[in-house]
Amino acid sequence: MKNEKILTLPDISQTTEDRLRAYCELLSHWSSEKVRLTGPKDKETIWSDHIQDCLFALSLLPERGRIIDVGTGGGLPGAAWAICRPDLEVFLLDSQSRKTNALASVIEALGLKNVQVLWGRSEEIAKTERESFDLATARGVSELGIVAEYLSPLVAVGGTVLAIKGPGYVEEMEKIGGRWDTLALGKPDIQGYVNGERQGFLISMVKTGPCPDRFPRKPGKAEKTPWWEDKK
């Protein structure tokens, strides 16, 4: 991580940690018994590789407003952020109804009043919630350019698109060739962190103007026809 700013794990209160641990227990239960909300099932791996991993981004969250987590799965990072920042309104979006049904049970068990679980695709949600969020994020969903297409139509002008990536982001960024203005996004700001043996990168882009009307495209189009390959 030569050119990136380096983040450290933030301090959290004991009360917040206890609530995050309770969340970890619920993720472990659902992943073992019914719906796999995370890859690993054991609590300590879920804690270190998922929940703790999401905490590095806390300093990048807005002072107030609405956040949407696209492709949230088990609620990561959005639910973890909602526990740490009860002043924020957090929306957890996933296209798999089995996951959103299970996640809704997790959120209810945690008593998180600042969280809404949504079933659907980002392309569909952007039609009714276009440019209404202060921050949109995705973790482990797809490559960077595709994630940016999913998120930009959701973010208000002046808001932030935040992608949580691994080291492979470098190659993904090279494909774009600096054409982020196509999605009305500014130059990416990159901050790195080390979590155990994992290197992570938080790539944030400010929304500089209204997203062009042609975005979002129809579901599946972002993957099949990458916008940065369009020579128009």
C-alpha positions in Angstrom: 0.0 0.0 0.0 2.4 2.6 -1.2 0.2 5.5 -2.4 -2.9 5.0 -0.2 -3.6 6.7 3.1 -3.6 4.1 5.9 -6.5 3.7 8.3 -6.4 2.1 11.8 -9.2 0.3 13.6 -11.2 3.0 15.5 -12.0 2.8 19.2 -15.6 1.8 20.1 -17.4 1.8 23.4 -18.0 -1.4 25.3 -21.8 -1.0 24.8 -21.2 -0.8 21.0 -18.9 -3.8 21.1 -21.5 -5.8 23.0 -24.2 -5.0 20.4 -21.8 -5.9 17.6 -21.0 -9.2 19.3 -24.7 -9.9 19.6 -25.0 -9.2 15.9 -22.1 -11.7 15.3 -24.0 -14.4 17.3 -27.1 -13.9 15.1 -25.1 -14.1 11.9 -23.5 -17.3 13.1 -26.8 -18.8 14.0 -28.5 -18.0 10.7 -25.4 -19.1 8.7 -25.4 -22.5 10.5 -29.1 -23.2 10.7 -31.0 -21.7 7.8 -29.7 -19.1 5.4 -26.0 -18.5 4.8 -25.7 -14.8 5.5 -21.9 -14.9 5.6 -19.3 -17.2 4.1 -17.8 -18.4 7.4 -20.1 -19.8 10.2 -17.9 -19.6 13.3 -18.3 -16.5 15.4 -14.6 -15.5 15.7 -14.1 -15.6 11.9 -17.3 -13.6 11.3 -16.1 -11.1 13.9 -12.6 -10.6 12.5 -13.1 -11.0 8.8 -16.5 -9.3 8.5 -17.7 -7.2 11.4 -14.3 -5.8 12.5 -13.4 -5.3 8.8 -16.3 -3.0 8.3 -15.3 -0.7 11.2 -12.3 0.7 9.4 -14.8 2.8 7.3 -16.5 4.5 10.2 -14.5 7.7 9.8 -15.8 8.0 6.2 -19.5 8.1 7.1 -21.5 11.3 6.8 -22.2 13.4 9.8 -25.9 12.8 9.2 -28.4 11.5 6.7 -29.2 8.3 4.8 -27.0 5.4 3.8 -27.8 2.5 1.5 -25.8 -0.8 1.4 -26.2 -2.6 -1.9 -25.9 -6.3 -2.1 -25.8 -6.3 1.7 -26.1 -10.1 2.3 -25.9 -10.4 6.1 -26.0 -6.7 6.5 -22.3 -5.9 6.1 -21.3 -3.2 6.3 -24.6 -1.4 6.8 -25.9 -3.1 9.9 -22.5 -2.8 11.6 -22.4 0.9 10.8 -26.0 1.3 12.1 -25.0 -0.2 15.4 -22.0 2.2 15.7 -24.0 5.2 14.4 -27.6 5.1 15.6 -28.0 8.7 14.3 -27.9 7.5 10.7 -30.7 6.1 8.7 -29.5 2.9 7.1 -31.1 0.9 4.2 -29.9 -2.7 3.5 -30.6 -3.8 0.0 -30.3 -7.3 -1.4 -31.9 -9.1 -4.4 -32.2 -12.5 -2.7 -35.5 -12.7 -0.7 -34.3 -15.5 1.5 -31.4 -13.3 2.7 -33.6 -10.2 3.2 -36.1 -12.2 5.2 -33.4 -13.6 7.4 -31.7 -10.3 7.7 -35.0 -8.6 8.7 -35.2 -11.1 11.6 -31.7 -10.3 12.7 -32.4 -6.6 12.6 -35.6 -7.1 14.6 -33.8 -9.2 17.2 -31.1 -6.4 17.6 -33.8 -3.8 18.0 -32.2 -1.5 15.4 -34.8 1.2 14.8 -32.6 3.1 12.3 -32.5 0.3 9.8 -34.8 -0.8 6.9 -34.3 -4.0 5.0 -35.2 -3.8 1.3 -35.6 -6.6 -1.3 -34.8 -5.7 -4.8 -32.0 -4.6 -7.2 -30.2 -1.3 -7.2 -31.4 -0.6 -10.7 -35.0 -0.8 -9.5 -34.6 1.1 -6.3 -32.9 3.9 -8.2 -36.2 4.6 -10.0 -38.0 5.5 -6.8 -35.1 6.6 -4.6 -32.9 8.3 -7.2 -30.2 10.5 -5.8 -31.7 10.5 -2.3 -28.9 9.0 -0.3 -25.9 10.7 1.3 -23.7 7.6 0.9 -24.1 4.4 -1.0 -21.8 1.5 -0.4 -21.1 -2.1 -1.6 -18.7 -4.7 -0.2 -17.7 -7.8 -2.2 -20.4 -7.3 -4.9 -18.6 -6.8 -8.2 -15.7 -5.1 -9.8 -15.2 -1.4 -9.1 -16.6 0.1 -12.3 -19.8 -2.0 -12.1 -20.2 -1.1 -8.4 -19.9 2.6 -9.4 -22.7 2.2 -11.9 -24.9 0.6 -9.3 -24.3 3.2 -6.7 -24.0 6.6 -8.5 -27.7 6.9 -9.4 -28.6 6.4 -5.7 -26.4 9.2 -4.3 -27.3 12.8 -4.0 -25.1 15.5 -5.5 -22.3 16.1 -3.0 -22.8 12.7 -1.5 -20.3 9.8 -1.6 -20.0 6.4 -3.4 -17.9 4.1 -1.2 -16.6 0.8 -2.5 -14.9 -1.7 -0.1 -12.3 -3.7 -2.1 -9.3 -6.0 -1.9 -6.0 -5.5 -3.6 -7.5 -6.3 -7.0 -9.0 -2.8 -7.2 -5.8 -1.6 -8.9 -6.4 -3.6 -12.1 -10.1 -2.7 -12.0 -9.3 1.0 -11.8 -6.9 0.8 -14.7 -9.8 -0.4 -16.9 -11.7 2.9 -16.3 -8.9 5.1 -17.5 -10.0 8.0 -15.3 -13.5 8.3 -16.9 -15.4 8.5 -13.7 -17.1 11.7 -14.8 -19.2 9.5 -17.1 -21.1 8.6 -13.9 -20.8 12.1 -12.4 -18.2 11.0 -10.0 -15.0 12.7 -8.9 -11.5 11.4 -8.7 -11.3 8.3 -6.3 -9.8 8.8 -2.9 -8.1 5.6 -1.7 -7.5 4.6 1.9 -6.0 1.3 2.9 -6.0 -0.8 6.0 -4.6 -4.1 7.3 -6.9 -6.4 9.2 -5.0 -9.5 10.3 -3.7 -11.0 7.1 -6.2 -9.2 5.0 -5.5 -6.0 3.1 -8.5 -3.8 2.4 -9.1 -0.6 0.5 -11.8 2.0 0.9 -12.4 3.8 -2.4 -14.6 6.8 -2.1 -15.8 9.2 -4.9 -17.8 12.4 -4.4 -20.9 12.8 -6.6 -20.2 16.0 -8.6 -23.5 16.4 -10.5 -26.7 14.6 -11.5 -26.1 11.1 -12.8 -26.9 10.9 -16.5 -30.4 9.7 -17.3 -29.2 6.6 -19.0 -28.1 5.2 -15.7 -29.1 2.9 -14.2 -29.4 0.6 -17.2 -31.6 -2.5 -17.2 -30.7 -5.3 -14.7 -27.7 -7.3 -16.0 -26.5 -4.7 -18.5 -23.8 -3.4 -16.2 -22.0 -6.7 -16.2 -22.7 -7.6 -19.9 -21.8 -4.2 -21.4 -19.4 -2.3 -19.1 -19.9 1.5 -19.5 -16.2 2.2 -19.7 -15.9 0.2 -22.9 -18.5 2.4 -24.6 -16.4 4.6 -27.0 -19.2 7.2 -27.5 
